[in-house]
């Protein structure tokens, strides 16, 4: 991931990735597109779109979210899966 970030910055090119690990996506992305069932739920920078409500709606988990002090990006801590009736 560090190499990809370096290539992005050095050559000023856009890189599109599909990531399923949210903390990794938040840490390394300038922009996220979060989808559910093939539909876009939100689109924007991690600091603006990652919140408890989005995580609960899309991934059916309760979580705590804090700020990664090194990268200044949201860091998600899953608490429990929400049971779906």
PyMOL Python script that loads the backbone (N, CA, C, O; Angstrom):
from pymol import cmd

cmd.read_pdbstr("""\
ATOM      1  N   UNK A   1       0.822  -1.193   0.000  1.00  0.00           N
ATOM      2  CA  UNK A   1       0.000   0.000   0.000  1.00  0.00           C
ATOM      3  C   UNK A   1       0.868   1.261   0.000  1.00  0.00           C
ATOM      4  O   UNK A   1       0.530   2.261  -0.633  1.00  0.00           O
ATOM      5  N   UNK A   2       1.972   1.198   0.707  1.00  0.00           N
ATOM      6  CA  UNK A   2       2.871   2.359   0.720  1.00  0.00           C
ATOM      7  C   UNK A   2       3.424   2.625  -0.678  1.00  0.00           C
ATOM      8  O   UNK A   2       3.564   3.777  -1.087  1.00  0.00           O
ATOM      9  N   UNK A   3       3.738   1.551  -1.408  1.00  0.00           N
ATOM     10  CA  UNK A   3       4.251   1.695  -2.771  1.00  0.00           C
ATOM     11  C   UNK A   3       3.199   2.343  -3.679  1.00  0.00           C
ATOM     12  O   UNK A   3       3.520   3.202  -4.499  1.00  0.00           O
ATOM     13  N   UNK A   4       1.969   1.931  -3.525  1.00  0.00           N
ATOM     14  CA  UNK A   4       0.890   2.508  -4.330  1.00  0.00           C
ATOM     15  C   UNK A   4       0.748   3.999  -4.028  1.00  0.00           C
ATOM     16  O   UNK A   4       0.589   4.806  -4.944  1.00  0.00           O
ATOM     17  N   UNK A   5       0.803   4.365  -2.757  1.00  0.00           N
ATOM     18  CA  UNK A   5       0.727   5.780  -2.364  1.00  0.00           C
ATOM     19  C   UNK A   5       1.901   6.564  -2.962  1.00  0.00           C
ATOM     20  O   UNK A   5       1.727   7.680  -3.452  1.00  0.00           O
ATOM     21  N   UNK A   6       3.092   5.969  -2.917  1.00  0.00           N
ATOM     22  CA  UNK A   6       4.282   6.623  -3.468  1.00  0.00           C
ATOM     23  C   UNK A   6       4.142   6.858  -4.976  1.00  0.00           C
ATOM     24  O   UNK A   6       4.478   7.933  -5.473  1.00  0.00           O
ATOM     25  N   UNK A   7       3.649   5.856  -5.695  1.00  0.00           N
ATOM     26  CA  UNK A   7       3.436   5.991  -7.146  1.00  0.00           C
ATOM     27  C   UNK A   7       2.412   7.091  -7.428  1.00  0.00           C
ATOM     28  O   UNK A   7       2.598   7.909  -8.329  1.00  0.00           O
ATOM     29  N   UNK A   8       1.336   7.100  -6.650  1.00  0.00           N
ATOM     30  CA  UNK A   8       0.301   8.125  -6.795  1.00  0.00           C
ATOM     31  C   UNK A   8       0.884   9.529  -6.641  1.00  0.00           C
ATOM     32  O   UNK A   8       0.612  10.414  -7.452  1.00  0.00           O
ATOM     33  N   UNK A   9       1.672   9.721  -5.616  1.00  0.00           N
ATOM     34  CA  UNK A   9       2.230  11.049  -5.345  1.00  0.00           C
ATOM     35  C   UNK A   9       3.338  11.422  -6.328  1.00  0.00           C
ATOM     36  O   UNK A   9       3.400  12.561  -6.791  1.00  0.00           O
ATOM     37  N   UNK A  10       4.208  10.470  -6.648  1.00  0.00           N
ATOM     38  CA  UNK A  10       5.352  10.754  -7.520  1.00  0.00           C
ATOM     39  C   UNK A  10       4.920  11.091  -8.945  1.00  0.00           C
ATOM     40  O   UNK A  10       5.442  12.025  -9.553  1.00  0.00           O
ATOM     41  N   UNK A  11       3.964  10.324  -9.475  1.00  0.00           N
ATOM     42  CA  UNK A  11       3.560  10.494 -10.867  1.00  0.00           C
ATOM     43  C   UNK A  11       2.244  11.260 -11.026  1.00  0.00           C
ATOM     44  O   UNK A  11       1.789  11.496 -12.145  1.00  0.00           O
ATOM     45  N   UNK A  12       1.637  11.646  -9.897  1.00  0.00           N
ATOM     46  CA  UNK A  12       0.384  12.399  -9.909  1.00  0.00           C
ATOM     47  C   UNK A  12      -0.683  11.722 -10.774  1.00  0.00           C
ATOM     48  O   UNK A  12      -1.308  12.349 -11.630  1.00  0.00           O
ATOM     49  N   UNK A  13      -0.869  10.417 -10.521  1.00  0.00           N
ATOM     50  CA  UNK A  13      -1.864   9.656 -11.272  1.00  0.00           C
ATOM     51  C   UNK A  13      -2.965   9.166 -10.334  1.00  0.00           C
ATOM     52  O   UNK A  13      -2.750   8.991  -9.134  1.00  0.00           O
ATOM     53  N   UNK A  14      -4.126   8.954 -10.899  1.00  0.00           N
ATOM     54  CA  UNK A  14      -5.245   8.407 -10.146  1.00  0.00           C
ATOM     55  C   UNK A  14      -5.113   6.899 -10.078  1.00  0.00           C
ATOM     56  O   UNK A  14      -4.801   6.245 -11.073  1.00  0.00           O
ATOM     57  N   UNK A  15      -5.352   6.355  -8.901  1.00  0.00           N
ATOM     58  CA  UNK A  15      -5.323   4.905  -8.704  1.00  0.00           C
ATOM     59  C   UNK A  15      -6.683   4.497  -8.154  1.00  0.00           C
ATOM     60  O   UNK A  15      -7.161   5.067  -7.173  1.00  0.00           O
ATOM     61  N   UNK A  16      -7.299   3.516  -8.787  1.00  0.00           N
ATOM     62  CA  UNK A  16      -8.587   3.001  -8.339  1.00  0.00           C
ATOM     63  C   UNK A  16      -8.353   1.615  -7.749  1.00  0.00           C
ATOM     64  O   UNK A  16      -7.753   0.752  -8.390  1.00  0.00           O
ATOM     65  N   UNK A  17      -8.834   1.407  -6.514  1.00  0.00           N
ATOM     66  CA  UNK A  17      -8.679   0.115  -5.844  1.00  0.00           C
ATOM     67  C   UNK A  17     -10.023  -0.321  -5.278  1.00  0.00           C
ATOM     68  O   UNK A  17     -10.878   0.505  -4.960  1.00  0.00           O
ATOM     69  N   UNK A  18     -10.188  -1.615  -5.160  1.00  0.00           N
ATOM     70  CA  UNK A  18     -11.339  -2.170  -4.461  1.00  0.00           C
ATOM     71  C   UNK A  18     -10.799  -2.792  -3.185  1.00  0.00           C
ATOM     72  O   UNK A  18     -10.020  -3.744  -3.232  1.00  0.00           O
ATOM     73  N   UNK A  19     -11.215  -2.251  -2.043  1.00  0.00           N
ATOM     74  CA  UNK A  19     -10.764  -2.751  -0.745  1.00  0.00           C
ATOM     75  C   UNK A  19     -11.982  -3.090   0.103  1.00  0.00           C
ATOM     76  O   UNK A  19     -12.999  -2.397   0.063  1.00  0.00           O
ATOM     77  N   UNK A  20     -11.862  -4.157   0.861  1.00  0.00           N
ATOM     78  CA  UNK A  20     -12.948  -4.554   1.757  1.00  0.00           C
ATOM     79  C   UNK A  20     -12.573  -4.337   3.215  1.00  0.00           C
ATOM     80  O   UNK A  20     -13.412  -4.507   4.100  1.00  0.00           O
ATOM     81  N   UNK A  21     -11.346  -3.969   3.475  1.00  0.00           N
ATOM     82  CA  UNK A  21     -10.880  -3.678   4.835  1.00  0.00           C
ATOM     83  C   UNK A  21     -10.996  -2.169   5.024  1.00  0.00           C
ATOM     84  O   UNK A  21     -10.204  -1.403   4.474  1.00  0.00           O
ATOM     85  N   UNK A  22     -11.979  -1.751   5.800  1.00  0.00           N
ATOM     86  CA  UNK A  22     -12.318  -0.333   5.900  1.00  0.00           C
ATOM     87  C   UNK A  22     -11.208   0.535   6.467  1.00  0.00           C
ATOM     88  O   UNK A  22     -11.010   1.657   5.999  1.00  0.00           O
ATOM     89  N   UNK A  23     -10.484   0.050   7.455  1.00  0.00           N
ATOM     90  CA  UNK A  23      -9.415   0.863   8.020  1.00  0.00           C
ATOM     91  C   UNK A  23      -8.292   1.080   7.013  1.00  0.00           C
ATOM     92  O   UNK A  23      -7.698   2.157   6.956  1.00  0.00           O
ATOM     93  N   UNK A  24      -8.009   0.067   6.235  1.00  0.00           N
ATOM     94  CA  UNK A  24      -7.002   0.209   5.185  1.00  0.00           C
ATOM     95  C   UNK A  24      -7.492   1.186   4.111  1.00  0.00           C
ATOM     96  O   UNK A  24      -6.734   2.037   3.646  1.00  0.00           O
ATOM     97  N   UNK A  25      -8.742   1.058   3.729  1.00  0.00           N
ATOM     98  CA  UNK A  25      -9.312   1.969   2.735  1.00  0.00           C
ATOM     99  C   UNK A  25      -9.274   3.410   3.242  1.00  0.00           C
ATOM    100  O   UNK A  25      -8.916   4.321   2.496  1.00  0.00           O
ATOM    101  N   UNK A  26      -9.638   3.617   4.492  1.00  0.00           N
ATOM    102  CA  UNK A  26      -9.628   4.958   5.073  1.00  0.00           C
ATOM    103  C   UNK A  26      -8.219   5.531   5.129  1.00  0.00           C
ATOM    104  O   UNK A  26      -7.992   6.692   4.789  1.00  0.00           O
ATOM    105  N   UNK A  27      -7.290   4.710   5.557  1.00  0.00           N
ATOM    106  CA  UNK A  27      -5.903   5.145   5.755  1.00  0.00           C
ATOM    107  C   UNK A  27      -5.225   5.580   4.464  1.00  0.00           C
ATOM    108  O   UNK A  27      -4.484   6.563   4.458  1.00  0.00           O
ATOM    109  N   UNK A  28      -5.466   4.867   3.378  1.00  0.00           N
ATOM    110  CA  UNK A  28      -4.720   5.100   2.144  1.00  0.00           C
ATOM    111  C   UNK A  28      -5.497   5.833   1.051  1.00  0.00           C
ATOM    112  O   UNK A  28      -4.942   6.111  -0.011  1.00  0.00           O
ATOM    113  N   UNK A  29      -6.745   6.143   1.286  1.00  0.00           N
ATOM    114  CA  UNK A  29      -7.556   6.745   0.219  1.00  0.00           C
ATOM    115  C   UNK A  29      -7.833   8.220   0.467  1.00  0.00           C
ATOM    116  O   UNK A  29      -8.059   8.645   1.599  1.00  0.00           O
ATOM    117  N   UNK A  30      -7.811   8.985  -0.608  1.00  0.00           N
ATOM    118  CA  UNK A  30      -8.230  10.381  -0.546  1.00  0.00           C
ATOM    119  C   UNK A  30      -9.738  10.482  -0.733  1.00  0.00           C
ATOM    120  O   UNK A  30     -10.369  11.440  -0.285  1.00  0.00           O
ATOM    121  N   UNK A  31     -10.307   9.483  -1.402  1.00  0.00           N
ATOM    122  CA  UNK A  31     -11.744   9.458  -1.685  1.00  0.00           C
ATOM    123  C   UNK A  31     -12.235   8.016  -1.589  1.00  0.00           C
ATOM    124  O   UNK A  31     -11.572   7.093  -2.061  1.00  0.00           O
ATOM    125  N   UNK A  32     -13.397   7.833  -0.978  1.00  0.00           N
ATOM    126  CA  UNK A  32     -14.029   6.521  -0.871  1.00  0.00           C
ATOM    127  C   UNK A  32     -15.403   6.560  -1.524  1.00  0.00           C
ATOM    128  O   UNK A  32     -16.101   7.574  -1.483  1.00  0.00           O
ATOM    129  N   UNK A  33     -15.773   5.447  -2.121  1.00  0.00           N
ATOM    130  CA  UNK A  33     -17.137   5.233  -2.589  1.00  0.00           C
ATOM    131  C   UNK A  33     -17.608   3.988  -1.850  1.00  0.00           C
ATOM    132  O   UNK A  33     -17.098   2.894  -2.089  1.00  0.00           O
ATOM    133  N   UNK A  34     -18.572   4.147  -0.960  1.00  0.00           N
ATOM    134  CA  UNK A  34     -19.095   3.024  -0.183  1.00  0.00           C
ATOM    135  C   UNK A  34     -20.389   2.567  -0.834  1.00  0.00           C
ATOM    136  O   UNK A  34     -21.290   3.361  -1.103  1.00  0.00           O
ATOM    137  N   UNK A  35     -20.456   1.246  -1.082  1.00  0.00           N
ATOM    138  CA  UNK A  35     -21.604   0.683  -1.793  1.00  0.00           C
ATOM    139  C   UNK A  35     -22.307  -0.375  -0.953  1.00  0.00           C
ATOM    140  O   UNK A  35     -21.704  -1.013  -0.089  1.00  0.00           O
ATOM    141  N   UNK A  36     -23.587  -0.543  -1.225  1.00  0.00           N
ATOM    142  CA  UNK A  36     -24.394  -1.592  -0.601  1.00  0.00           C
ATOM    143  C   UNK A  36     -25.327  -2.139  -1.667  1.00  0.00           C
ATOM    144  O   UNK A  36     -26.084  -1.385  -2.279  1.00  0.00           O
ATOM    145  N   UNK A  37     -25.279  -3.434  -1.892  1.00  0.00           N
ATOM    146  CA  UNK A  37     -26.128  -4.095  -2.884  1.00  0.00           C
ATOM    147  C   UNK A  37     -26.012  -3.442  -4.261  1.00  0.00           C
ATOM    148  O   UNK A  37     -27.008  -3.290  -4.969  1.00  0.00           O
ATOM    149  N   UNK A  38     -24.794  -3.057  -4.635  1.00  0.00           N
ATOM    150  CA  UNK A  38     -24.556  -2.485  -5.957  1.00  0.00           C
ATOM    151  C   UNK A  38     -24.912  -1.021  -6.112  1.00  0.00           C
ATOM    152  O   UNK A  38     -24.774  -0.463  -7.201  1.00  0.00           O
ATOM    153  N   UNK A  39     -25.368  -0.392  -5.042  1.00  0.00           N
ATOM    154  CA  UNK A  39     -25.752   1.022  -5.084  1.00  0.00           C
ATOM    155  C   UNK A  39     -24.783   1.855  -4.248  1.00  0.00           C
ATOM    156  O   UNK A  39     -24.329   1.411  -3.193  1.00  0.00           O
ATOM    157  N   UNK A  40     -24.472   3.047  -4.713  1.00  0.00           N
ATOM    158  CA  UNK A  40     -23.599   3.946  -3.962  1.00  0.00           C
ATOM    159  C   UNK A  40     -24.367   4.526  -2.779  1.00  0.00           C
ATOM    160  O   UNK A  40     -25.432   5.122  -2.943  1.00  0.00           O
ATOM    161  N   UNK A  41     -23.807   4.341  -1.588  1.00  0.00           N
ATOM    162  CA  UNK A  41     -24.399   4.874  -0.362  1.00  0.00           C
ATOM    163  C   UNK A  41     -23.807   6.245  -0.056  1.00  0.00           C
ATOM    164  O   UNK A  41     -24.533   7.167   0.316  1.00  0.00           O
ATOM    165  N   UNK A  42     -22.500   6.382  -0.210  1.00  0.00           N
ATOM    166  CA  UNK A  42     -21.849   7.676  -0.004  1.00  0.00           C
ATOM    167  C   UNK A  42     -20.534   7.727  -0.767  1.00  0.00           C
ATOM    168  O   UNK A  42     -19.946   6.700  -1.106  1.00  0.00           O
ATOM    169  N   UNK A  43     -20.092   8.942  -1.025  1.00  0.00           N
ATOM    170  CA  UNK A  43     -18.926   9.188  -1.862  1.00  0.00           C
ATOM    171  C   UNK A  43     -18.255  10.455  -1.342  1.00  0.00           C
ATOM    172  O   UNK A  43     -18.879  11.514  -1.285  1.00  0.00           O
ATOM    173  N   UNK A  44     -16.984  10.345  -0.964  1.00  0.00           N
ATOM    174  CA  UNK A  44     -16.274  11.524  -0.482  1.00  0.00           C
ATOM    175  C   UNK A  44     -15.010  11.148   0.260  1.00  0.00           C
ATOM    176  O   UNK A  44     -14.585   9.993   0.235  1.00  0.00           O
ATOM    177  N   UNK A  45     -14.413  12.121   0.917  1.00  0.00           N
ATOM    178  CA  UNK A  45     -13.182  11.842   1.658  1.00  0.00           C
ATOM    179  C   UNK A  45     -13.539  11.090   2.943  1.00  0.00           C
ATOM    180  O   UNK A  45     -14.605  11.312   3.515  1.00  0.00           O
ATOM    181  N   UNK A  46     -12.650  10.203   3.395  1.00  0.00           N
ATOM    182  CA  UNK A  46     -12.939   9.380   4.572  1.00  0.00           C
ATOM    183  C   UNK A  46     -13.390  10.185   5.791  1.00  0.00           C
ATOM    184  O   UNK A  46     -14.306   9.766   6.499  1.00  0.00           O
ATOM    185  N   UNK A  47     -12.764  11.330   6.045  1.00  0.00           N
ATOM    186  CA  UNK A  47     -13.116  12.129   7.223  1.00  0.00           C
ATOM    187  C   UNK A  47     -14.550  12.653   7.176  1.00  0.00           C
ATOM    188  O   UNK A  47     -15.122  12.968   8.220  1.00  0.00           O
ATOM    189  N   UNK A  48     -15.127  12.749   6.008  1.00  0.00           N
ATOM    190  CA  UNK A  48     -16.490  13.284   5.884  1.00  0.00           C
ATOM    191  C   UNK A  48     -17.566  12.202   5.812  1.00  0.00           C
ATOM    192  O   UNK A  48     -18.700  12.438   6.227  1.00  0.00           O
ATOM    193  N   UNK A  49     -17.230  11.016   5.292  1.00  0.00           N
ATOM    194  CA  UNK A  49     -18.294  10.027   5.071  1.00  0.00           C
ATOM    195  C   UNK A  49     -18.280   8.844   6.031  1.00  0.00           C
ATOM    196  O   UNK A  49     -19.299   8.167   6.171  1.00  0.00           O
ATOM    197  N   UNK A  50     -17.164   8.574   6.693  1.00  0.00           N
ATOM    198  CA  UNK A  50     -17.144   7.437   7.617  1.00  0.00           C
ATOM    199  C   UNK A  50     -17.716   7.881   8.956  1.00  0.00           C
ATOM    200  O   UNK A  50     -17.159   8.741   9.638  1.00  0.00           O
ATOM    201  N   UNK A  51     -18.844   7.273   9.312  1.00  0.00           N
ATOM    202  CA  UNK A  51     -19.473   7.529  10.605  1.00  0.00           C
ATOM    203  C   UNK A  51     -20.225   6.274  11.035  1.00  0.00           C
ATOM    204  O   UNK A  51     -20.412   5.350  10.244  1.00  0.00           O
ATOM    205  N   UNK A  52     -20.651   6.250  12.290  1.00  0.00           N
ATOM    206  CA  UNK A  52     -21.304   5.063  12.851  1.00  0.00           C
ATOM    207  C   UNK A  52     -22.557   4.666  12.079  1.00  0.00           C
ATOM    208  O   UNK A  52     -22.815   3.477  11.891  1.00  0.00           O
ATOM    209  N   UNK A  53     -23.332   5.640  11.634  1.00  0.00           N
ATOM    210  CA  UNK A  53     -24.581   5.345  10.935  1.00  0.00           C
ATOM    211  C   UNK A  53     -24.320   4.652   9.597  1.00  0.00           C
ATOM    212  O   UNK A  53     -25.010   3.692   9.253  1.00  0.00           O
ATOM    213  N   UNK A  54     -23.334   5.129   8.846  1.00  0.00           N
ATOM    214  CA  UNK A  54     -22.999   4.508   7.556  1.00  0.00           C
ATOM    215  C   UNK A  54     -22.509   3.082   7.775  1.00  0.00           C
ATOM    216  O   UNK A  54     -22.931   2.168   7.066  1.00  0.00           O
ATOM    217  N   UNK A  55     -21.628   2.884   8.742  1.00  0.00           N
ATOM    218  CA  UNK A  55     -21.084   1.547   9.011  1.00  0.00           C
ATOM    219  C   UNK A  55     -22.205   0.602   9.446  1.00  0.00           C
ATOM    220  O   UNK A  55     -22.247  -0.554   9.025  1.00  0.00           O
ATOM    221  N   UNK A  56     -23.098   1.091  10.276  1.00  0.00           N
ATOM    222  CA  UNK A  56     -24.222   0.272  10.740  1.00  0.00           C
ATOM    223  C   UNK A  56     -25.138  -0.105   9.582  1.00  0.00           C
ATOM    224  O   UNK A  56     -25.549  -1.260   9.469  1.00  0.00           O
ATOM    225  N   UNK A  57     -25.457   0.852   8.728  1.00  0.00           N
ATOM    226  CA  UNK A  57     -26.350   0.612   7.596  1.00  0.00           C
ATOM    227  C   UNK A  57     -25.741  -0.345   6.573  1.00  0.00           C
ATOM    228  O   UNK A  57     -26.411  -1.270   6.113  1.00  0.00           O
ATOM    229  N   UNK A  58     -24.492  -0.131   6.220  1.00  0.00           N
ATOM    230  CA  UNK A  58     -23.874  -0.904   5.137  1.00  0.00           C
ATOM    231  C   UNK A  58     -23.368  -2.265   5.606  1.00  0.00           C
ATOM    232  O   UNK A  58     -23.527  -3.260   4.899  1.00  0.00           O
ATOM    233  N   UNK A  59     -22.760  -2.317   6.792  1.00  0.00           N
ATOM    234  CA  UNK A  59     -22.096  -3.549   7.235  1.00  0.00           C
ATOM    235  C   UNK A  59     -22.801  -4.254   8.387  1.00  0.00           C
ATOM    236  O   UNK A  59     -22.365  -5.320   8.820  1.00  0.00           O
ATOM    237  N   UNK A  60     -23.879  -3.671   8.883  1.00  0.00           N
ATOM    238  CA  UNK A  60     -24.663  -4.268   9.975  1.00  0.00           C
ATOM    239  C   UNK A  60     -23.816  -4.551  11.209  1.00  0.00           C
ATOM    240  O   UNK A  60     -23.928  -5.612  11.823  1.00  0.00           O
ATOM    241  N   UNK A  61     -22.963  -3.587  11.565  1.00  0.00           N
ATOM    242  CA  UNK A  61     -22.182  -3.706  12.793  1.00  0.00           C
ATOM    243  C   UNK A  61     -22.237  -2.393  13.561  1.00  0.00           C
ATOM    244  O   UNK A  61     -22.286  -1.310  12.977  1.00  0.00           O
ATOM    245  N   UNK A  62     -22.229  -2.515  14.881  1.00  0.00           N
ATOM    246  CA  UNK A  62     -22.023  -1.346  15.727  1.00  0.00           C
ATOM    247  C   UNK A  62     -20.524  -1.150  15.851  1.00  0.00           C
ATOM    248  O   UNK A  62     -19.763  -2.118  15.834  1.00  0.00           O
ATOM    249  N   UNK A  63     -20.104   0.088  15.975  1.00  0.00           N
ATOM    250  CA  UNK A  63     -18.668   0.348  16.056  1.00  0.00           C
ATOM    251  C   UNK A  63     -18.390   1.629  16.818  1.00  0.00           C
ATOM    252  O   UNK A  63     -19.274   2.457  17.036  1.00  0.00           O
ATOM    253  N   UNK A  64     -17.147   1.763  17.211  1.00  0.00           N
ATOM    254  CA  UNK A  64     -16.618   3.035  17.684  1.00  0.00           C
ATOM    255  C   UNK A  64     -15.690   3.532  16.596  1.00  0.00           C
ATOM    256  O   UNK A  64     -15.074   2.735  15.889  1.00  0.00           O
ATOM    257  N   UNK A  65     -15.587   4.831  16.460  1.00  0.00           N
ATOM    258  CA  UNK A  65     -14.698   5.418  15.460  1.00  0.00           C
ATOM    259  C   UNK A  65     -13.854   6.475  16.155  1.00  0.00           C
ATOM    260  O   UNK A  65     -14.374   7.363  16.831  1.00  0.00           O
ATOM    261  N   UNK A  66     -12.538   6.362  15.976  1.00  0.00           N
ATOM    262  CA  UNK A  66     -11.655   7.409  16.468  1.00  0.00           C
ATOM    263  C   UNK A  66     -10.791   7.892  15.312  1.00  0.00           C
ATOM    264  O   UNK A  66     -10.976   7.467  14.172  1.00  0.00           O
ATOM    265  N   UNK A  67      -9.864   8.766  15.603  1.00  0.00           N
ATOM    266  CA  UNK A  67      -9.008   9.328  14.571  1.00  0.00           C
ATOM    267  C   UNK A  67      -7.613   8.729  14.691  1.00  0.00           C
ATOM    268  O   UNK A  67      -7.009   8.765  15.763  1.00  0.00           O
ATOM    269  N   UNK A  68      -7.103   8.181  13.599  1.00  0.00           N
ATOM    270  CA  UNK A  68      -5.734   7.674  13.575  1.00  0.00           C
ATOM    271  C   UNK A  68      -4.803   8.879  13.687  1.00  0.00           C
ATOM    272  O   UNK A  68      -4.796   9.730  12.797  1.00  0.00           O
ATOM    273  N   UNK A  69      -4.019   8.970  14.760  1.00  0.00           N
ATOM    274  CA  UNK A  69      -3.199  10.165  14.971  1.00  0.00           C
ATOM    275  C   UNK A  69      -2.057  10.327  13.968  1.00  0.00           C
ATOM    276  O   UNK A  69      -1.568  11.439  13.769  1.00  0.00           O
ATOM    277  N   UNK A  70      -1.635   9.257  13.348  1.00  0.00           N
ATOM    278  CA  UNK A  70      -0.537   9.332  12.381  1.00  0.00           C
ATOM    279  C   UNK A  70      -1.043   9.785  11.019  1.00  0.00           C
ATOM    280  O   UNK A  70      -0.432  10.643  10.382  1.00  0.00           O
ATOM    281  N   UNK A  71      -2.161   9.213  10.568  1.00  0.00           N
ATOM    282  CA  UNK A  71      -2.672   9.498   9.224  1.00  0.00           C
ATOM    283  C   UNK A  71      -3.809  10.520   9.205  1.00  0.00           C
ATOM    284  O   UNK A  71      -4.219  10.980   8.140  1.00  0.00           O
ATOM    285  N   UNK A  72      -4.314  10.872  10.387  1.00  0.00           N
ATOM    286  CA  UNK A  72      -5.437  11.803  10.504  1.00  0.00           C
ATOM    287  C   UNK A  72      -6.633  11.357   9.664  1.00  0.00           C
ATOM    288  O   UNK A  72      -7.235  12.145   8.934  1.00  0.00           O
ATOM    289  N   UNK A  73      -6.956  10.077   9.790  1.00  0.00           N
ATOM    290  CA  UNK A  73      -8.094   9.475   9.090  1.00  0.00           C
ATOM    291  C   UNK A  73      -8.920   8.689  10.110  1.00  0.00           C
ATOM    292  O   UNK A  73      -8.392   8.287  11.146  1.00  0.00           O
ATOM    293  N   UNK A  74     -10.199   8.466   9.832  1.00  0.00           N
ATOM    294  CA  UNK A  74     -11.039   7.692  10.746  1.00  0.00           C
ATOM    295  C   UNK A  74     -10.537   6.253  10.876  1.00  0.00           C
ATOM    296  O   UNK A  74     -10.085   5.641   9.909  1.00  0.00           O
ATOM    297  N   UNK A  75     -10.633   5.733  12.106  1.00  0.00           N
ATOM    298  CA  UNK A  75     -10.253   4.345  12.386  1.00  0.00           C
ATOM    299  C   UNK A  75     -11.456   3.678  13.048  1.00  0.00           C
ATOM    300  O   UNK A  75     -11.976   4.164  14.053  1.00  0.00           O
ATOM    301  N   UNK A  76     -11.886   2.569  12.478  1.00  0.00           N
ATOM    302  CA  UNK A  76     -13.115   1.892  12.897  1.00  0.00           C
ATOM    303  C   UNK A  76     -12.784   0.715  13.809  1.00  0.00           C
ATOM    304  O   UNK A  76     -11.893  -0.087  13.527  1.00  0.00           O
ATOM    305  N   UNK A  77     -13.538   0.635  14.923  1.00  0.00           N
ATOM    306  CA  UNK A  77     -13.382  -0.462  15.874  1.00  0.00           C
ATOM    307  C   UNK A  77     -14.733  -1.164  15.999  1.00  0.00           C
ATOM    308  O   UNK A  77     -15.619  -0.668  16.694  1.00  0.00           O
ATOM    309  N   UNK A  78     -14.905  -2.324  15.331  1.00  0.00           N
ATOM    310  CA  UNK A  78     -16.182  -3.046  15.422  1.00  0.00           C
ATOM    311  C   UNK A  78     -16.468  -3.472  16.863  1.00  0.00           C
ATOM    312  O   UNK A  78     -15.564  -3.881  17.590  1.00  0.00           O
ATOM    313  N   UNK A  79     -17.733  -3.370  17.262  1.00  0.00           N
ATOM    314  CA  UNK A  79     -18.140  -3.791  18.602  1.00  0.00           C
ATOM    315  C   UNK A  79     -18.922  -5.091  18.520  1.00  0.00           C
ATOM    316  O   UNK A  79     -18.567  -6.077  19.165  1.00  0.00           O
ATOM    317  N   UNK A  80     -19.987  -5.093  17.727  1.00  0.00           N
ATOM    318  CA  UNK A  80     -20.777  -6.314  17.577  1.00  0.00           C
ATOM    319  C   UNK A  80     -21.602  -6.263  16.304  1.00  0.00           C
ATOM    320  O   UNK A  80     -21.939  -5.196  15.789  1.00  0.00           O
ATOM    321  N   UNK A  81     -21.912  -7.440  15.822  1.00  0.00           N
ATOM    322  CA  UNK A  81     -22.767  -7.566  14.649  1.00  0.00           C
ATOM    323  C   UNK A  81     -24.212  -7.332  15.068  1.00  0.00           C
ATOM    324  O   UNK A  81     -24.639  -7.782  16.132  1.00  0.00           O
ATOM    325  N   UNK A  82     -24.951  -6.636  14.239  1.00  0.00           N
ATOM    326  CA  UNK A  82     -26.368  -6.387  14.497  1.00  0.00           C
ATOM    327  C   UNK A  82     -27.161  -7.553  13.923  1.00  0.00           C
ATOM    328  O   UNK A  82     -26.958  -7.941  12.773  1.00  0.00           O
ATOM    329  N   UNK A  83     -28.051  -8.104  14.714  1.00  0.00           N
ATOM    330  CA  UNK A  83     -28.876  -9.215  14.242  1.00  0.00           C
ATOM    331  C   UNK A  83     -29.982  -8.686  13.347  1.00  0.00           C
ATOM    332  O   UNK A  83     -30.690  -7.740  13.690  1.00  0.00           O
ATOM    333  N   UNK A  84     -30.110  -9.319  12.197  1.00  0.00           N
ATOM    334  CA  UNK A  84     -31.145  -8.935  11.241  1.00  0.00           C
ATOM    335  C   UNK A  84     -32.294  -9.924  11.356  1.00  0.00           C
ATOM    336  O   UNK A  84     -32.086 -11.135  11.284  1.00  0.00           O
ATOM    337  N   UNK A  85     -33.502  -9.412  11.535  1.00  0.00           N
ATOM    338  CA  UNK A  85     -34.673 -10.290  11.711  1.00  0.00           C
ATOM    339  C   UNK A  85     -35.078 -10.930  10.411  1.00  0.00           C
ATOM    340  O   UNK A  85     -36.040 -11.697  10.373  1.00  0.00           O
TER     341      UNK A  85
END
""", "prot")
cmd.dss("prot")
cmd.show_as("cartoon", "prot")
cmd.util.cbc("prot")
cmd.orient("prot")
